[in-house]
Amino acid sequence: MRIASATFHRYSLPFHGVMQFRSERVRRRDGLIISIHSDDGSVGYGEIAPLPGFSKENLKEAHAAARRCIESLKIRANIDPQIPAGLRDREMFPPSVRFGVECALWDLAVRTNRAIPARMFVNQPAVTVPVNMLLMEPTNRMIARAQAFASAGFQTLKLKVGRESIDHDLNWIQQIREAVGPNVEIRMDANRAWQFDDALRFVNSAAEFDVSYIEEPIDQPERLLEFSARSPIPIAVDETLQDAGWEKLFGWREAEVLEAGCNPESRESLRSELGTLERGIFDAILAARVWVVKPSLVGFPLKYTAQLLSGKQRIDADLVISSSFESGLGLIALANLAACAGQDALPAGLDTAASQLENVLPIPLPQGAFNLAELNTIAARFNPGALEVVQDD
C-alpha cells in the first residue's frame, strides 16, 4: 500500500463562552480534519488543531507542515496495511501535525483491517476509559457540580487552582472534599501560578484533603526537582513536557536515560552536558510522579505513547492522556490511545467536548467513563463532506 493523497477540511467550533488559554481569549476552536487516501481507495481521518496560547505553530503553519509531511509519506513504498504507519521518530514535525497525521494513518489501518483501534498497538486494551471531570472556577456552584459529577459516576475530579488567593483555593478544596466524600480522587492543576514558597505553603496545607497530585505548581519549572523533594503531594508535569519538546525527549530516550532502571552513570553524564535551564527541565521530568501527555502539544509519537502506557517501555511515572480541546474526532483517538494501558488505564482528561456548542463529530458526554465500542461505532460513520475543503495556497 502507498499513500496517494490527502485532503484538508477546515472547521471552526464555537465555545459556550470565552475560553482563556494563557494570554489568549478564544471564542472558537479552529482546526483541520485531514483525510489521508491510500492507493487502494481506503481513507483515514485525523485532526490537526494547534491550541492558541500553547502551541508554537499556528493553524496556517500547521497546514503547510502537514502538506510537507504528506509529500514525504507519498514516496514511501510498500506501507504494511496490517499495522498503523507512523512518522519516523526522528522527524520533527510540529506536535499538532504529528498527532493529526499519525491519527489519520492509524484510522486508515483500522478501517482497512476492520480492527479495534487500540488492538493495533496492544493485545488487551481497556474496553472503557475512565475520565476525570474538570472544575475550572472555585465557586459554590462548582461544589454542587462536583457532587453531581460524583453521583453520575465520576471517580476523579481535577481542580484548577492558583487563580484565586491560596486561602480561597484551600477553602474550596476542603468543601469539594466534604461534598464528594473520601472515595473520589482529587487532582489539582496550578498551571505554574505560584512562586516557590507560596506553592509550598499551599501543598503543605492541601495535603490533608487527600490530593493525588498537583500539576505544575511553580513558575520556575527548573526547580521542580527541589520542590518535589519538599512537597507532601506528588508532582505532575504537563507544560514542562511541552517545554522539553519531542526533539529533546527523543534524544534523551535514544540515550536510554528516560527509562526506569537506566544506568545512573549514563544519566548523570548526559545531565552534566546540559545547560542550567535544560538540566532543570530534565530533572523535573524525571522527578515527576505523573506525566500528563497532550499529544497535540508535546508531539509524542502514538506508538511510543502506547508503549509507555502498556509498559513495553517503562519510566518512573504514570501517564495520564489529556486533550487540548480537540473535536470529537480527536477525543475518540485520544480515548483509544488511553485504552492502551489496559485495565490499569488511569482516568484521562477527556471531558472537554462539553465546552463546545457544536462539534464535527458529536459524541456522548462521559458518565464517569467512555465506552470505546460506542465511540468507535460513531467514528466509523464519520465523513467530513460537510466541511469546507482548504484549497492549496
Secondary structure, 3 states (H helix, E strand, C coil): CCEEEEEEEEEEEEEEEEEEECCEEEEEEEEEEEEEEECCCCEEEEEECCCCCCCCCCHHHHHHHHHHHHHHHHCCCCCCCCCCCCCCCCCCCCHHHHHHHHHHHHHHHHHHHCCCHHHHCCCCCCCEEEECEEECCCCHHHHHHHHHHHHHCCCEEEEECCCCCHHHHHHHHHHHHHHHCCCCEEEEECCCCECHHHHHHHHHHHHHHCEEEEECCECCHHHHHHHHHHCCCCEEECHHHHHHHHHHHHHHHHCCCCCCCCCHHHHHHHHHCCCHHHHHHHHHHHHCCEEEECHHHHCCCHHHHHHHHHCCCCCCCEEEEECCCCCHHHHHHHHHHHHHHHHHCCCEECCHHHHECCCCCCCCCCCCEEEHHHHHHHHHCCCHHHCEECCCC
